[in-house]
Amino acid sequence: MEYLWYALALIAIVLLTLLLIAVIRAIIIVRPSVQKKPIEIDLKTQRAYGEGLAKLVQFPTIASPDGSISKELAGMHQSMKTLFPNVFQTMEIKVFENGSLLAKWAGIRPELEPLVLMAHQDVVPAPTEGWNHDPFAGVIENGEVIGRGTFDTKCTLYAFYQACEELILSGFKPQTDIYLASSSDEEVFGKGAEMTVEYLKKLGIRPKLVLDEGGAIVSGSLPTSTTPIALIGVLEKGFVNLKAIAKSKGGHSSTPPKNTPIARLSAFINDIEKHFPLKTKMIKEVEYLFSTAAPTMKFPYRLLFGNLWLFKGLMTKLLPKINPYGRALLSTTIAYTMMKGSDAANVIPNEAVILLNCRTHPIQDITSTTEVLRKIAQKYDVQIEIESGHEASPIVSTQSDAYQQVIASIKTIFPDVLISPYVILGGTDARHYTAISDAALRFSPIRATNQDLKKMHGINESLKLEALAEAVVFYKHLISQFH
């Protein structure tokens, strides 16, 4: 018994020592120094860029599932020819049947692997209710361009076209081939990017770097941290839509039996909600994000996120339980999005269905996710069917030359920001490019706050003129230095 007390005392001393080390590290951890921005873009130039973006916003290029070229999309192409005359005179332009664009700027060393810069031309609908201005008026007010698509993603479309326009005017010639790819149907999971990739694949083209939307330069991305962090998406979660189906012989609602289809589906979902069944893990890319932001956080968070060597296991268990964002970063997520039962109030359905939209994490693929849920469903006489989906993208190496070239441009143009790899929780066109490139990254060189991000697909979407101007300068630097 005496030895047991000695052992417990020793464990307590070790734990207290480790905690003391963690506290000391959290106190003395060095906050990154913030440098002044070396780039000062005059207000006249900012305004000119804003007016250019506003012209693109004025075309309501709302995504169309049928893939047809809309009048608005064709009109925007004409506007782009006016805005960027040298681009359209210098580059080889291919217009796909659905209006997606691919512009090629031939480099002086065609044997080098090319650079692909991506955006999408289409936008989501914008009901006018709640907007301060018509969402397609392209109003400039208080240093911002306001309108649908200003952030998602006509800003980057404008910025890299404008960057190329200015570089061409300066007499610059790129080392590698530069491609400007912009689909017309990203918002409806259309075929634009897929057709572009197939076209490039037939030509035997393997880009060294593909840069699409996804991450951005975000302030306040983690609790109590206000320092902007450039979030570079190195992987994109996959998705699978699963149909949970419960059947019965139906009947009249006046004499309902137990365990009707909706009751069984409810029990199935309740089981999942109470006992989350899928894997949870903090992969190194997420760990890097937390440790990067830790020095900028207030003490309690700095203690936890700055000492993941000690608290990683605890944080892995706690984060998914207290924050949906934490759950999304650490595991496959499950959202119940659509339901179907009886068509009449007094009829027990012969079949009831609930759609589970799962965003699959690299630690658990579609097959594994489906099988786990199928085993639970069997307990409630519920069937699981796969409706559609695709796997998570391969993880881009942060040691790759392509990733390092992006970092170099960020450090040059945005020296006041921290940089971290990031997990993209939604879907982007870049997933198609993983078939032809080992470095399909998701990063828009746009400064944003959490409030700005909430406006995407929402009311009063807008973009600061200064952020747009910085994006133009970033693309000019990346293109001019790319090799």
N, C-alpha and C positions, 0 to 999 in steps of 0.2 A: 504493500500500500504506500509505503514511504517513497518508493521509486516512482510510483504513479504521480505523486505530488511534485516530485522533482521534474518529471517530464512535462507536466502541465505548466509549471513555473518557467521552464526553459522555453516552451512554446510561446507563453505570454511575453517573455522578454524579447524573443525574436520578432513577434508581431509588433510590439511597441517600438522596437528599433527600426523596423521597416517603415512604420507609420511616421516616426520622427524624421527619417531620411526623406520621406515623401513631402512632409510639411516644409522642411528646410529647402528642398528643391523648388517647391511651389513659391516660397518667399523670395528666393534669390534668382529664380528663372529670369532670363534676360528678355525684356520686351524688344522686339525688333525696332531698329531705328527707322524713322520715317523721313525720307528725303523729299526735297521739293521737286515738283514736276519740272523737268527740263524743257518741256514743250509748252510754249505759249502761242496759242492760235488766236489771231486777232478776230475781233467780233464781226468784222465785215466778211471774213472767210467763213466763219461759223454760220452766219446768216445765209450766205450763198449756198452752202451745203444743205442747210435746212430747207431752203426753197426748192432745191433739187429733189430732196426726199419727199417734200410735200406734193410735188407733181406726180410722183409714183403712187402716193397714198390716194390721190384723187380718182384713181381707177379702182372701182370695187371688184377686184379680182377674186371673188368668192369661189372657193373650191367647188368643183363640180364632179360628182361621182361618174358621170357619163364620159368624162375625158375629152369633151369637145372644147375647141378654142372659143372662148367667149369674146364678144365685142370689146369688152373692157380689157381683156388680156392682149388682144391685138392692138388696141389703142395704147396700152402701156409700152408695148414693144416700139411703137412709133415714137413715143415720148423718149424712150431710152436712146434711140438713134439721134435724137436732137440733143439730149443731154451729154452723150458720149460719142460724138462724131468720129473721133480718132480711133476709138475702140472698134467701131463697126467698119471703119475703113482698113484697119490694120489686121484685125483678127479674122480668122475663118469662123463663120457663124453657122451653126446647125440648129434648125428649129424642128423639133420632133412633132409628130402629128397631134399631140395634145397641148402643144404650146410650150413645152419645156425647152429651155435654151442651153446650148453648150458653145462657148466661145473659146477658140484656141489661139493663143499668142505663141508663135513659134520661137523657140530659144535658139541661141547660137551654138549650143551643144546638145543636139537632139538625142545623143546617146545616153544622156543623164535621165534619171527617173523624174517625171514631172511633178508639179504641184497642182492640186485641185482645190479651188476655193468654192464653197457651196452656200446657197441660200435657197429659199423658195419664194416664188412670186405670188402664190395664192394666200388668201387670208380666210379666217372664219367669219361667219355673218356678224353683223353689228346692229342690232335693233337700236333705234335712236333714243329710246326712253332712258333717261338718266345721264345722257351725255351733255356736256356743256356746249358742244358744237356738233354739227353734222359729222359723224365719224369718217366720212369720205370727203370732207372739205379741205383737209390738209392745212388747218389753221396753225399759224405760228404765234404763240402767246407766252409771255413770261419766260422766254429763253427755251421753249420747248416746241417741238412739232407734235401736234395732237391728231390722232386718227388711227383707224384700224390698220394694223400692219406696221406701224412705226417701229415697234420693237420686234415683232414676230412676222417676217424677218426682212422687211424691205430696207431696214437700216443697214444690214450687212450687204444686201444686194447692191444698194446705192454705194456703200463705202468702198467695196473692192472694184466696182466699175469705175468710180471716180479716181481711185488710186492708180489704176491702169491708165486712165485718160491722162492724168498728170505726168506719169512716168513716160508715156509715149511722147507727149509734148516736149519733155525735157531731152529727148533723144536716147533715153535708156533702152537697152536691149537685154532681155533676161538670159541667164545662162541656160536654164531648163525651159521646156515647154510649160506654159501656164494655161490652165483650163479654168474657166468660170462657168460653173454648172448651177442651173437654177430650175428646179422642177415647178410644175404648175398645179400639182395636186397632192402635196405633202399632207395637208390637213385632212384629207379623206383617204389616206393610205393608198394613194393612186400608184400608177405605173411609171410616172415620169422618171424618177431616179433609177428605177429598175431598167428602163429602156436605155438610159444613158450609160449605165454600167455595162449592159450587154453590147452596146455600140463600142465602148472603149475596149472591152474584152476581145471583140472580134479584130480590133486593130493591134492586139497584143500589148496594150498599154497597162503598165503597173505603176501607179503613182507612188512616189516616195512618201508623200504626205497628202492626206485629204482633211480639210478643215471645214467643219459644218457647225451649225448651231448646237446648243446644249448647255455648256457652262458659260459663265460670264464673269465679270469682275464685280463681286457682290459684297456690299457692306452689311454687317449684321447677319451673316450667314449662320453663325452659331451663337448660343446664349452669351450675352454680355460682351461679345466681341464686336467692336465697331470698325476695326481695321479692315480695309478692303482686301479680299482674297480672290486671286484669279483662279477660278475653278476649271480645270481642264478635264473634260470627260474622256477617260481612258477606256471605259466600257459602258455599254448600254444594256440595261436589263431587258430580258425577253418578255413575252407574254403568251398566255394561253387562255382561251375562253372555254370553260368547261360547263356542260349542261348537266345539272342534277335533276333527275327525272324520277318522279314517284307515280305509280299507276294504281288503279283500283277498278272495281266494277261500276263505280259511280253510284247514283241513287238520289233520292229526294232528301232535301235538307231537313225535313220534318222528323226523320228517323235516322240520325247519323250514327254510324258505327264508330268505334275507336280506331285510331291509327289511320285516319284518312290521308290522302297524299300530302295535303298541306301540313298536317300535323307531323308527319314523318319528316318532311323537308325542314320544318321548324326545329325538330329535335336534332337533326343532322347539323344544321347551322349552329345551334346552341352548343353542341358538343365542340365544334371547332372554335367558337368564340371563347369558351371557358378553358379549353385545353389546346392552345395553338400547337398544331402537330408537325410543323415544318422546321427544317434546320435553321439554326441561328449561328452566325459566325461573323467576327470582325476581321475582314480581310485586310491585307496590308495597305491597300489604297485608302480605305476608310480610316485606318489607324493613322496614316500619314496626315490626313486632313485634320483629325482631332489634335494631333501633336503640333501641327503647324499653327493652328489657331490658339492653342493653349496659352502661350505667353501674352496674348492680348486680352485674355479673359479676367474677370474678377476672381478673387481668391478661391471660393469654394469650387468653382468650375476649373480653375487653374490647377488646383490640387488633384482633381480627378483626371482631367484630360491630359495634364502634363506629366502624369505618372502612370501611364498605361502599363508599364512593366509590372506594376503592382495591382492596378485596379481594372485591367482589361477584362478579366473574367466577370467582375462585378458589373461593369458598364455594359457588357454584352448581355447580361441577364436583365438589367434594369431598363436600359434605353427603349427596347421594344415595348415595354409595359407602360411607360410614361409618356411616350411621344410617337405619333404615327410616322414622323420623319425618321426617327431612330429605327423603327421596325422596317421601313423601306430600305434603309441603308444596309441592314444586317441580315435580311432574309427575303424570301419570296413572300409577297403579300397577296391577300385574298380580299376582293371586294365583291359584294353581291349587288348586281346592277340592274337586272331585269327579272320580272316574274310573270308567270302566266298560269292561271287556274281555270276556273269555269267561266263561261260567258254569261251565266245567269246567276242571280243572287240566291236562288233556291235549289241549285243543283250542285251536288258533290262532283268534283271533276273526275273524269276517267283518267286524266293525266295532269299533273302539275309540274311546272318546270321553273327552276331558278338558275340564272346564269352567274357563274363565278368567273370574274375577270382576275386572273392571277398574273402578277408581274414577277417573272421568274428571275431569281438571283443566280449568279454563276455557280454557287455552291450546291444548287439543286435544280436539275434540268426538268424539262416538261414531263418526261417519262416518270421520273421519281416523284415529282409533285402529284401527278395524276394517280399513281399507285397508292400513295399515302392516303389521299382523299377517298379513293375507291374503297379501301379497307374500312374506313370509318363509315362510309355510306352503306356498306353491306349490312351493318348492324341495324339499320333503319329501313331496310328493303328499298334502298334508293340506288338507282343506276347512275353512273358517271360516263359521259361521252365527251370526247374532244371535238370542239367545233372548229377552231382555228388557232394558229399561234406560230411563233418562231422563237428559237433559242436566244439566250443572251449572247451578245457579241463577244468575240475574243478580246482579251485584255491587252491593250497596247503597252509595250514596255516603256517605262519612264527613262530607261537608259538608251533608247534608240536615238539616232541622230535626228530624226524628224521631230521627236518630242523636244529635244534639246534646242533645235532651231526655233521652235515656237517660244520656248522659255527665254531665249536670247532676245527675241523681239519684244516680249512682254517686259523684260527687265530694262530694255532701252527706252521704251515709250511710256511705261508705267512703273517707274522705279520706286514708287511709294507703296506698292502692293506686295502682299505675300503671294506665293504660288503653291498650288497643291493639285494632285490628281483627284479625280472626282468620279462618282458613280452617277450616270444619267438614269433617272428613274422613269422617264417617259420614253417615247419613241421618236427617232429622227430618220431622215433619209440616209444618213451615214451608214446605217446597218447594211445597206446594199453594197456599199463600197468595200466591205471587208472581204468580198470575193476577189478583189483585185489589188488590195493594199493591206500591208501589215500595220499601217499607222493611220487609221481613220479616227481622227480626234474630234471632239465636240467642244468648241470654244468660240464664243463671239467676243471680240475685243470691245465690249460695251460696259461702261460703269452703270451699276444699278443698285438700288436698295430693295429690301424685301417688299416695300410698298410699290415700287416700280414693277416688280415681278408679278404682283397680284393683279395688275392692270392688263396683263396679257390675256387675251380672250375675254377680257372684262370691259368695264366702262372706263372711258377717258384714257385709253391706252395712249402713251406719249413717250417721247424721247428727248432728252436734253441736247441742245445744239452742240455743247462742248463735247458730250459723249460721242456724238456722230463724227465730229471733227477729229477726235482722237482715234477713232476707228479707221478713218481714211489714212491717217499717218501711220498707224500700225500696219495696215496692209501694204503701204508703200515700202516700209522697212522690210517686212517679211519677203515680199517679192524681190526687192533689190538685193537682198542678202542670201536668197535661197540658192542652194547648189547641191 
